[in-house]
Amino acid sequence: MKFVIAPDKFKGSLTGDEFCSLVATEIRYVFPNSEIVKLPLADGGDGTLEVVKTYLNASEISLTVADPFFRPIVATYLISGDGKTAFIEMSVASGYRTVQSNELDCKKATTLGTGQLILDAITRGVEEIILGIGGSATNDAGMGVANALGFKFLDAKGEELKPIGENLIKVEKIERPINSVINQVTVKIACDVTNPFYGENGAAKVFAKQKGATDQEIEDLDNGLRSFAAIIANNFNVNLQEIKGAGAAGGLGGGAVAFLNGTLVSGINLVKDIANFESHLKNTDWIITGEGNLDTQTKSGKTIGGVIESAKKFNIPVAAFCGGVELSVSEQQEMGINYAVSVSKGISTKKEALENASTNLSFATFNFLQLLNSKNA
């Protein structure tokens, strides 16, 4: 039999590579003569950088930039072996993983550090930048990124504003840099959500609470995004509210379109292309995938949704091993998953589930493979 193992990470417990190794061990035990292909994936969010490095002859570039609160932090990005493409994950400089949970305060946070990474890549002569925008701690609509590239944001008095979320509503004028360096590159924005820029499903109202905002601050940030969108429309002739995914990463999805001339693309499709994913699927009997939680959002730009999309092209059954499964039988069937299981055993806390993820995944995989083996007997 041939198995393709193509998971996302289990956030906080297993990397994609670790998932692949654990599952492969069980496959070799139950089906010792099987062919196994390991293809860890990501959807453009936190962790994409590590996955991309798996497939490309890329070198790491490290430099000191600003963290979400303007403090120095060492951040890393990748440059492809031919020097033409940079892979930048905004979470390494501007993500929640760079700060303590009790520090989260998106109204005061900035994406400046991500912009500094982009600027460094441009000065090294890259022709294309792929920007992953998951896992942000910010809600500045890309003001920080733009500021690093020479854009200035002015208030009604003509004074320059600090590029943070609470200042969105104060922006009255945007000064563009002369001979902007961003014109030297093309930018693809790897995005895994379709949220609009503002409103009930927008950047602030959906994501700001988990980034430290109170209910009143969420309303203030949403009003700021509305005001900022009007300024962008007047200055750049771009209607951010009409762009699916503009609300991603605290509005950076939309800001990157306006300030970087970027194009929002599906993160999982981008990573699948880099991995030449579908070229490995010929004669595959099962694809085994997984992620932290399987729910109705999975089919909307998440890794498993992208795996299923490819599997359907080749009529390959899909087994999903996840930390949690929140789908009904009909939802599972509609999505196209042939086998789905929560690997967490017994009644456990989230902490216990994370700590025992390796053992639980191996156990669940073994039992699934034994079931396959009995059917093939």
VEXDREN-2710 file (C-alpha; in Angstrom, 1 decimal):
% VEXDREN-2710
k/r/px/py/pz
1/MET/0.0/0.0/0.0
2/LYS/1.0/3.6/-0.5
3/PHE/0.4/6.2/2.2
4/VAL/0.9/10.0/1.9
5/ILE/1.2/11.7/5.3
6/ALA/0.2/15.4/4.9
7/PRO/-0.6/17.1/8.2
8/ASP/-0.6/20.6/9.6
9/LYS/1.0/21.1/13.0
10/PHE/-0.8/20.4/16.3
11/LYS/-0.3/23.9/17.8
12/GLY/1.5/23.7/21.1
13/SER/2.3/20.0/20.8
14/LEU/3.4/18.5/17.5
15/THR/5.1/19.8/14.4
16/GLY/4.1/18.5/11.0
17/ASP/7.4/16.6/10.8
18/GLU/6.8/15.0/14.2
19/PHE/3.3/14.0/13.1
20/CYS/4.7/12.4/9.9
21/SER/7.4/10.4/11.9
22/LEU/4.9/9.1/14.4
23/VAL/2.4/8.0/11.8
24/ALA/5.1/6.5/9.6
25/THR/6.4/4.4/12.5
26/GLU/2.9/2.8/13.0
27/ILE/2.5/2.3/9.2
28/ARG/5.8/0.4/9.0
29/TYR/4.7/-1.8/11.9
30/VAL/1.4/-2.8/10.5
31/PHE/2.2/-2.6/6.8
32/PRO/6.0/-3.2/6.7
33/ASN/6.2/-3.3/2.8
34/SER/4.2/-0.1/2.3
35/GLU/5.4/3.0/0.5
36/ILE/5.3/6.1/2.7
37/VAL/5.6/9.7/1.5
38/LYS/5.9/12.5/4.1
39/LEU/4.6/15.9/3.1
40/PRO/4.0/18.2/6.1
41/LEU/1.9/21.2/5.1
42/ALA/0.8/24.6/6.4
43/ASP/-1.9/27.1/5.4
44/GLY/0.1/30.4/5.5
45/GLY/-0.2/30.8/9.3
46/ASP/2.1/30.4/12.1
47/GLY/4.6/27.6/11.3
48/THR/4.6/28.0/7.5
49/LEU/8.2/29.1/7.5
50/GLU/9.4/25.8/8.9
51/VAL/7.4/23.9/6.4
52/VAL/8.6/25.9/3.4
53/LYS/12.2/25.4/4.5
54/THR/11.6/21.6/4.2
55/TYR/11.0/21.8/0.5
56/LEU/13.4/24.5/-0.7
57/ASN/17.1/25.0/-0.7
58/ALA/16.6/28.1/1.4
59/SER/18.9/30.0/3.7
60/GLU/17.9/31.7/6.9
61/ILE/18.4/35.5/7.4
62/SER/18.3/36.8/10.9
63/LEU/18.2/40.4/12.0
64/THR/17.0/42.6/14.9
65/VAL/13.7/44.2/14.3
66/ALA/10.8/45.7/16.4
67/ASP/8.5/43.3/18.2
68/PRO/4.7/44.3/18.5
69/PHE/5.6/46.8/21.1
70/PHE/8.6/48.3/19.4
71/ARG/11.1/46.4/21.5
72/PRO/14.1/44.8/19.8
73/ILE/13.7/41.1/18.8
74/VAL/15.8/38.8/16.6
75/ALA/13.6/37.5/13.7
76/THR/14.3/35.1/10.9
77/TYR/13.1/34.8/7.3
78/LEU/14.1/32.6/4.3
79/ILE/15.7/33.4/1.0
80/SER/15.4/30.7/-1.7
81/GLY/18.6/29.1/-3.1
82/ASP/18.5/31.2/-6.3
83/GLY/18.1/34.4/-4.2
84/LYS/14.9/35.4/-6.0
85/THR/12.3/34.7/-3.4
86/ALA/11.9/35.6/0.2
87/PHE/9.5/33.8/2.6
88/ILE/8.5/35.9/5.5
89/GLU/6.2/34.9/8.3
90/MET/4.8/37.9/10.1
91/SER/4.3/36.0/13.3
92/VAL/8.1/35.8/13.9
93/ALA/8.2/39.6/14.4
94/SER/4.6/40.7/15.0
95/GLY/2.9/37.6/16.3
96/TYR/1.4/36.7/19.6
97/ARG/4.2/34.1/20.0
98/THR/6.7/37.0/20.5
99/VAL/5.0/38.4/23.6
100/GLN/3.6/37.1/26.9
101/SER/-0.1/36.4/27.0
102/ASN/-0.6/39.0/29.7
103/GLU/1.0/41.6/27.4
104/LEU/-1.4/41.2/24.5
105/ASP/-2.8/44.7/23.6
106/CYS/-3.5/45.0/19.9
107/LYS/-4.5/48.6/20.1
108/LYS/-0.9/49.4/21.1
109/ALA/0.7/46.8/18.8
110/THR/2.5/47.3/15.5
111/THR/3.6/45.3/12.4
112/LEU/6.7/47.5/12.0
113/GLY/9.0/44.5/12.6
114/THR/7.4/42.6/9.7
115/GLY/8.0/45.7/7.5
116/GLN/11.6/45.7/8.5
117/LEU/12.0/42.1/7.4
118/ILE/10.4/42.9/4.1
119/LEU/12.7/45.9/3.6
120/ASP/15.8/43.8/4.4
121/ALA/14.7/41.2/1.8
122/ILE/14.3/43.9/-0.9
123/THR/17.7/45.3/-0.2
124/ARG/19.1/41.9/-0.8
125/GLY/17.7/41.9/-4.3
126/VAL/14.8/39.4/-4.1
127/GLU/12.2/39.6/-6.9
128/GLU/9.3/38.1/-5.1
129/ILE/8.1/38.1/-1.4
130/ILE/5.7/35.5/0.0
131/LEU/4.2/36.8/3.2
132/GLY/2.4/34.6/5.6
133/ILE/0.1/36.6/7.8
134/GLY/-1.3/34.2/10.4
135/GLY/-0.8/34.4/14.2
136/SER/-0.7/38.2/14.5
137/ALA/-0.8/40.1/17.8
138/THR/-1.8/43.3/15.9
139/ASN/-4.7/45.3/14.6
140/ASP/-2.9/48.2/12.8
141/ALA/-4.1/47.3/9.2
142/GLY/-0.5/47.2/8.1
143/MET/0.5/50.7/9.2
144/GLY/3.7/49.4/10.7
145/VAL/4.7/47.4/7.6
146/ALA/4.0/50.5/5.5
147/ASN/5.9/52.8/7.9
148/ALA/9.0/50.6/7.6
149/LEU/8.9/51.0/3.9
150/GLY/8.7/54.8/4.1
151/PHE/5.0/55.6/4.3
152/LYS/3.9/58.2/6.8
153/PHE/0.6/58.6/8.5
154/LEU/-0.5/62.1/9.5
155/ASP/-3.3/63.3/11.8
156/ALA/-5.5/66.4/11.2
157/LYS/-2.7/68.7/12.4
158/GLY/-0.2/67.2/10.0
159/GLU/1.7/65.4/12.8
160/GLU/3.1/61.9/12.2
161/LEU/1.3/59.1/14.0
162/LYS/2.7/56.1/15.6
163/PRO/1.8/53.0/13.5
164/ILE/-0.5/51.3/16.0
165/GLY/-4.1/50.2/16.0
166/GLU/-5.6/52.9/18.2
167/ASN/-4.3/55.5/15.8
168/LEU/-6.2/54.2/12.8
169/ILE/-9.1/56.5/13.5
170/LYS/-6.7/59.5/13.7
171/VAL/-5.2/59.1/10.2
172/GLU/-6.2/62.0/7.9
173/LYS/-3.4/61.8/5.3
174/ILE/-0.9/59.3/4.0
175/GLU/2.4/60.4/2.6
176/ARG/3.9/57.9/0.1
177/PRO/7.7/57.4/-0.2
178/ILE/9.3/58.8/-3.3
179/ASN/10.5/55.9/-5.6
180/SER/9.1/53.3/-3.2
181/VAL/11.3/50.2/-2.9
182/ILE/8.2/48.0/-3.0
183/ASN/7.9/48.6/-6.7
184/GLN/11.0/46.4/-7.1
185/VAL/9.2/43.2/-6.1
186/THR/6.0/41.3/-6.4
187/VAL/4.2/40.3/-3.2
188/LYS/2.0/37.3/-2.5
189/ILE/0.1/37.3/0.8
190/ALA/-0.6/33.8/2.0
191/CYS/-3.9/33.9/3.9
192/ASP/-6.1/31.3/5.4
193/VAL/-9.3/33.4/6.2
194/THR/-11.8/35.4/4.2
195/ASN/-12.8/38.0/6.8
196/PRO/-13.6/41.5/5.5
197/PHE/-11.7/44.5/6.7
198/TYR/-14.3/45.8/9.2
199/GLY/-17.8/45.0/10.5
200/GLU/-19.3/42.1/12.4
201/ASN/-17.0/39.6/10.6
202/GLY/-14.1/42.0/10.3
203/ALA/-10.6/42.1/11.8
204/ALA/-11.5/43.7/15.1
205/LYS/-14.8/42.1/16.0
206/VAL/-13.7/38.6/15.2
207/PHE/-10.0/38.6/16.3
208/ALA/-9.2/41.5/18.6
209/LYS/-10.6/40.0/21.8
210/GLN/-8.1/37.2/21.6
211/LYS/-5.4/39.8/21.2
212/GLY/-6.2/41.6/24.5
213/ALA/-8.9/44.1/23.5
214/THR/-11.9/44.9/25.7
215/ASP/-15.4/45.2/24.2
216/GLN/-15.1/49.0/24.0
217/GLU/-11.7/48.7/22.4
218/ILE/-13.0/46.3/19.8
219/GLU/-15.7/48.9/18.9
220/ASP/-13.0/51.6/18.7
221/LEU/-10.7/49.5/16.6
222/ASP/-13.6/48.6/14.2
223/ASN/-14.4/52.3/13.8
224/GLY/-10.8/53.0/13.2
225/LEU/-10.7/50.3/10.4
226/ARG/-13.8/51.9/8.8
227/SER/-12.2/55.3/8.9
228/PHE/-8.9/54.0/7.6
229/ALA/-10.6/52.1/4.8
230/ALA/-12.1/55.4/3.6
231/ILE/-8.6/57.1/3.6
232/ILE/-7.2/54.1/1.6
233/ALA/-10.0/54.4/-0.9
234/ASN/-9.3/58.1/-1.4
235/ASN/-5.5/57.7/-1.6
236/PHE/-5.1/54.3/-3.4
237/ASN/-8.5/53.8/-5.1
238/VAL/-8.8/50.4/-3.4
239/ASN/-12.0/49.3/-1.6
240/LEU/-10.6/47.1/1.1
241/GLN/-14.0/46.0/2.3
242/GLU/-14.6/44.2/-1.0
243/ILE/-11.4/42.1/-0.7
244/LYS/-11.9/38.7/0.8
245/GLY/-9.3/38.2/3.5
246/ALA/-8.6/42.0/4.0
247/GLY/-9.4/41.5/7.7
248/ALA/-6.7/38.9/8.2
249/ALA/-4.0/39.6/10.7
250/GLY/-5.6/42.7/12.2
251/GLY/-6.2/44.2/8.7
252/LEU/-2.7/43.5/7.4
253/GLY/-4.4/41.5/4.6
254/GLY/-6.0/44.6/3.3
255/GLY/-3.0/46.9/4.1
256/ALA/-0.6/44.6/2.2
257/VAL/-2.8/44.9/-0.9
258/ALA/-2.8/48.7/-0.6
259/PHE/0.8/49.4/0.5
260/LEU/2.6/46.5/-1.1
261/ASN/0.6/46.0/-4.2
262/GLY/0.1/42.5/-2.9
263/THR/-2.1/39.7/-4.0
264/LEU/-4.0/37.6/-1.5
265/VAL/-3.6/33.9/-2.2
266/SER/-4.7/30.7/-0.5
267/GLY/-1.9/29.8/1.9
268/ILE/-2.5/26.0/1.7
269/ASN/-2.6/26.1/-2.1
270/LEU/0.7/28.1/-2.1
271/VAL/2.4/25.6/0.2
272/LYS/1.0/22.6/-1.9
273/ASP/2.6/24.2/-5.0
274/ILE/5.9/24.6/-3.2
275/ALA/5.8/21.0/-2.1
276/ASN/4.7/19.7/-5.6
277/PHE/2.0/18.0/-3.5
278/GLU/-0.2/16.6/-6.2
279/SER/2.8/15.1/-8.1
280/HIS/3.2/12.6/-5.2
281/LEU/-0.4/11.4/-5.2
282/LYS/-0.2/8.8/-8.1
283/ASN/-1.2/5.3/-6.9
284/THR/-1.8/6.5/-3.3
285/ASP/-4.2/4.3/-1.3
286/TRP/-4.7/6.7/1.6
287/ILE/-3.8/10.2/2.6
288/ILE/-3.4/10.7/6.3
289/THR/-3.7/14.2/7.5
290/GLY/-4.4/16.1/10.7
291/GLU/-4.5/19.4/12.6
292/GLY/-5.3/20.6/16.1
293/ASN/-9.0/20.9/15.6
294/LEU/-11.4/19.7/12.9
295/ASP/-14.5/21.9/12.5
296/THR/-16.6/23.7/10.0
297/GLN/-13.8/26.2/9.4
298/THR/-11.5/23.5/8.2
299/LYS/-12.8/23.5/4.6
300/SER/-12.3/27.3/4.4
301/GLY/-8.6/27.7/3.6
302/LYS/-7.2/25.4/6.2
303/THR/-4.7/22.6/5.5
304/ILE/-7.1/19.7/5.7
305/GLY/-9.4/21.4/3.3
306/GLY/-6.6/21.8/0.8
307/VAL/-5.6/18.1/1.2
308/ILE/-9.2/17.0/0.6
309/GLU/-9.4/19.2/-2.5
310/SER/-6.4/17.4/-4.0
311/ALA/-7.5/14.0/-2.8
312/LYS/-10.8/14.4/-4.7
313/LYS/-9.0/15.0/-8.0
314/PHE/-7.4/11.5/-7.7
315/ASN/-10.3/9.8/-5.9
316/ILE/-8.1/9.0/-2.8
317/PRO/-9.7/8.4/0.6
318/VAL/-8.6/10.7/3.4
319/ALA/-8.1/9.9/7.1
320/ALA/-7.9/12.9/9.5
321/PHE/-6.4/12.5/13.0
322/CYS/-7.0/15.7/15.0
323/GLY/-6.8/16.9/18.6
324/GLY/-10.5/17.6/18.5
325/VAL/-13.3/16.8/16.0
326/GLU/-16.4/19.0/16.1
327/LEU/-18.1/17.8/12.9
328/SER/-21.3/15.9/12.6
329/VAL/-21.4/12.8/10.4
330/SER/-23.2/14.7/7.6
331/GLU/-20.6/17.5/7.8
332/GLN/-17.8/15.0/7.7
333/GLN/-19.3/13.4/4.6
334/GLU/-20.0/16.7/2.9
335/MET/-16.4/17.7/3.5
336/GLY/-15.1/14.5/1.9
337/ILE/-13.3/12.9/4.9
338/ASN/-13.5/9.1/4.9
339/TYR/-12.3/8.6/8.4
340/ALA/-12.0/11.2/11.2
341/VAL/-11.0/10.7/14.9
342/SER/-10.1/12.8/17.8
343/VAL/-6.8/11.4/19.1
344/SER/-7.3/12.6/22.7
345/LYS/-8.1/9.6/24.9
346/GLY/-10.5/9.8/27.8
347/ILE/-11.7/12.9/29.6
348/SER/-8.7/15.2/29.7
349/THR/-7.8/18.8/30.1
350/LYS/-6.3/20.7/27.1
351/LYS/-3.0/20.7/28.9
352/GLU/-3.1/16.9/29.3
353/ALA/-4.1/16.5/25.6
354/LEU/-1.2/18.6/24.5
355/GLU/1.3/16.7/26.7
356/ASN/0.1/13.3/25.5
357/ALA/-0.4/14.2/21.8
358/SER/2.4/11.9/20.6
359/THR/1.2/8.8/22.5
360/ASN/-2.4/9.4/21.6
361/LEU/-1.6/10.0/17.9
362/SER/0.4/6.7/17.7
363/PHE/-2.4/4.8/19.5
364/ALA/-5.1/6.2/17.1
365/THR/-3.0/5.6/14.0
366/PHE/-2.3/2.0/15.0
367/ASN/-5.9/1.2/15.5
368/PHE/-6.9/2.8/12.2
369/LEU/-4.2/0.7/10.4
370/GLN/-5.3/-2.5/12.2
371/LEU/-8.8/-1.8/10.8
372/LEU/-7.4/-1.4/7.3
373/ASN/-5.4/-4.6/7.7
374/SER/-8.4/-6.6/8.8
375/LYS/-10.3/-5.4/5.7
376/ASN/-7.4/-6.3/3.4
377/ALA/-7.0/-9.8/5.0
END
